[in-house]
Amino acid sequence: MDIRPFRQNVVFGAGALGSWLGARLAPAAVLVARGEHARAMRASGLQLAGIEHAVVPVTVADACPPLEPDALLLVSVKATDLAAAARAVRDRLREDTVVAVVANGFAPQEILGEALGRPVVRIVAEFGATLDGPGRVSAWGGRALLLLGAREDRVAAALAPTGLRVERTDDLARHAWEKLALNCVANPLAGLTGRRNCDLADDDLADLRQAVAREVMEVAARDGVDLPDELPERIDIVLARSRNLNSMAQDLARGRPTEIEHLNGYVARQAEAFGIDAPLNRWLAALIRLREQQSD
């Protein structure tokens, strides 16, 4: 098992999640960010809240810096921005650069890996982070699943200082569908209501949450992946413990495009391809599209 630290860590896409991860990697990462968030971090460091309260000095860059030998590049962008991220970092990669991705959607590591022409380690983040303002991030801890890829032992070791429960798995399809089910329940409901994940665990929404999850489970089964019957209840537990405002709610509040086509929209299209219907996921996707138009 190779657990040597990387000589350099770089986070491309330092929003809420990427900033928090990058500040806690060992060694601390160069955070690639722009705008007010980048300016605030340069001036005053990264202010952390949630599971810890600290001000962390960080190194910020406007673009991906030249990568040293034996570097880790962690791409933390929206699923809709993976192709653009690949174009931005491709010329910086070295032969020995290890690339990892933390992003929503069904298989972001495949999208990024195909664009870069190399294997990519996927990190499934089962925890939340919120950008509270420029230079301010709150995170609530949890688990990071590391799906098998090139040199995943070293990526797991790099994540150790974050305090996350880092687990490795080779059951790619099951975990991808489980994370997708969680996002299909939480993200559009938060986007439509503007409420935190824990607020979505309201008893009056229980039937809706479970029905959305079971539609995803049916599509997964048609894809050859049987998800556990208790998955809807597990999703409820995760939501009840998650105090963050998730990414779709944050995007809509800021008038930005969402990842809906990689979440409920994807499930609806896959259902149609299998000759079945996923009406709740289809309707949620349609409602979020209307909200996006309202933000234009």
N, C-alpha and C positions, 0 to 999 in steps of 0.2 A: 504494500500500500504506500503510495507516494503522497505525503502530506506536506511537502516543502512549501513554504509561503511563496507567493509570486513576488517578483521583484517590483512590480508596478501593478496597481489596480486603477482602472478607469471606468467610470459610470457614464455611459452616453444616454442622456435623457434624464437629467436629475430633477424630476418633479418630486412629489411627496414621497413615493416609495423609493425611488432611486436615490434621493438625497439621504434618506434615513439609512438605507443599506450602505451607501458609499461612505458615510461618516463613521460607520461601525466596522467596516472591513479592516483587515490587518494585512499590509499597511493601509492607512487611510487612503481613500481613492481620490483621484482627480475627478471633480464633478463637472460634466459638460452641461452647461445651462446658459440661458439667455434671459434678457428682460429684467424686470424688477426683482425677481427672485435671485438671479445671479448677482445683481448689484448689492442687494441686502446681505447676501452671504459673504461677499468680498469685504463689505464694510464692517460687519458685526459678527461674522460666523453664522453657523446654523443653530437656531434655537430649537431644542427638542422638548416636547411635552408628551404626556400620556404615561407610558410605563416608566419613563425617566424624565427628569428635568435637568437639562444641561445646555450649555452653550459650547459648541464644538468648532474650533478653528478648521476651516476647510480650504482646499485649493480649488479654484473655479477657473474653467476655461470656456471660451466661446465656441470652440470647435474641438474635435477629437485631436489631442496632441500626438506628436510622434510617439509610437509605442516602443518601449524598451524591449530587449530580449526577455523572454519568459514573463510575459505580462498577461493579466486577465482583463478582458474587455467585457463588461456587463452592460448589455443593452436593455434599457428600461423605458420603453416607449409604448404608446397606444398600438394596438394591433393594426390600425389603419396607417401607421407611420413606419412600419417595419421596412418596407421597400426603400423609403427615403433614408432611413437610418443606414441601411446596407450601402447605399450610394455614398453616404457621408463618411463611412469608416473604411470602406474597402481598400483604399490606397494606403491606409495606415497599418494594415495588418502585416505581421511577420509570419514566417512559416510556423514558429512555435507559439504564436498567440493563441490563448484559449478564449473562446467566445461563449458566453452564457447569455440567456435571455430570460427576463421576467416580464410577461405580458399576458393579457387575457386572450380568449379565443381558443379554438380547438387544438391547433398545432403550430404555435408561433415559431417553435424551433425549426420546423420544416420550411416555413416561409423564409425565415432569415438564413437558414443553412443553404437553401437552394440559391438564394440571391448572392451569397458570399462564396459558394462553392466549397464549403467545408462543414464538418459536423459542428453542431451547437448543443450545448448543455441547456436543458430547460429547468428553470427554477419555478415551481408552483408555489406562489405565495399564499398561504392560508392565514393571512393577518391583514390588518388594514392600516393605512396611513392617510392623513389628511393634510393638505397644504392650507394652514390656517391664515397665511398671509405671506408676503415676501420674506424669505429667510426663516419662516416658522413652520415646523412640521410636528404633528402629533402622531404617534404610533402606539399600538396597543399590544404588540407581541403576538406570539402564536407559533405556527409551525411553517417550515419551508421544506417542501418535498423536492428532492433533487432527482430528476429523471435521468436515467443513465445516458451518458454521452462521453466524449473524449475527456479523459483526465478528471472525472467527476470527484475523485478522492480529494484532489487539491482544491476544487471549488468548495467542497464541503468544509474543508479546513479553513478556507478563507472566510466562510460565513460564521464560523464558530464564535468569534467575538461579538456577533450581533445579539447573542443570547437566545436566538431562535432554536427550536427543536428541529435540528436538521436530520432528515431521514432520506435514505436512498431507496429507490424502487426501480424495477425493470418492467412493471405493469403499466406501461405508458398509456394504453387505450383506456383502461378503467379510470385512472386518475384524471386523465384529460376530460372524460365525460362527466366525472363527479364535479370537477371544478367548473365545468361549463354549466351544469345544473344549478350550482350555487349562484353563479353570476346571472343566469337567466331568471332566477327568482329575485335576487337582491337588487341588481342594477336598474332594471326598468321601474320597479316599484319605488326605489329611492329617487330616480329621475323624475317620476311623475308627482311625487309628494314632497320632495326636498327634505326628507327626513333621514336620520341616521339609521344604520342597519339594525340596531337594537330596537328602534321604534317599529320596525317592520314585523317584529315578532308578536305583534298584537293578536290576541285571540280571534278578533273579528276577521282577520286576514288569513286564518289558518287554512280554510278550504281552498282559497286561491293559491296560496303558496304551494300546497301539496299537489294541486292539480297541475300547476306549471311544471313542477319537478317531475311528476309522473309522465307528462308528455315527453320530456327529455329522456326519461328512462325507456319509454317505448321506442323512440327513435334510436337510442343506443342499442337496444336489443335487436332491432332490424340491422344494425351495423355489426352485429355479432358480439356485443359486449353486454353482459347481464350485470346490471347494477344492483346493489343490495336493497331489499325491500324497505329497510329502515332509513334509506337515504333522505327522504323528506323530513323525517324527525331529526336526523343529524343536521340537516340544513337549518332547521329551527333553532337548534342549540347553538350553532355557530353564529347565527344572526343575533340571538339574545345576548351573546357575549361580546359582540362587536360594536364598539362605540363610535366608529368612524363614519364619516359621510363618504359614501363610496364614489368611485371615479365618475360614474355616469351622472350622478347628481352634481358633482363639481363641474363637469364639462358643461352641462346645461345651464348652470348658474352663471358661467362665464361666457355663454354664447358660443361654445366650441362644438365641433362635430363629436359624436359619440361613437362607441364601438358596437352599436346595436346590430349591424349587419354581421358581425363576428360572433354574436351571442344569440338572441332570440331569432333574429333574421336567418342565421345559419341553421338553427334547428328547424324552422319552418321550411326552408328550402330542402333540407335533407329529408324531412318528412314527405314532402311532395315527391322527391326522387324515389322514395321507397313505396309510393302509392298510398300513403296514409295522410292524415291531417293532424296538425298541431295547432288548433285554433287559438288557444290562449297565447302561445308564443307568437303566432302570426299577428294577433290583435295588439299585443304589447309592443311589438316591433313597429306596427303602424302608428300607434300613439306616440312613441318616441320620435318617429320621423316628423310627425306634426309639431312636436315640441321643438325639434331642431329648426323647422321652417319658421317657427315663431321667433327664434333667436336670431335669424338672419337679418 
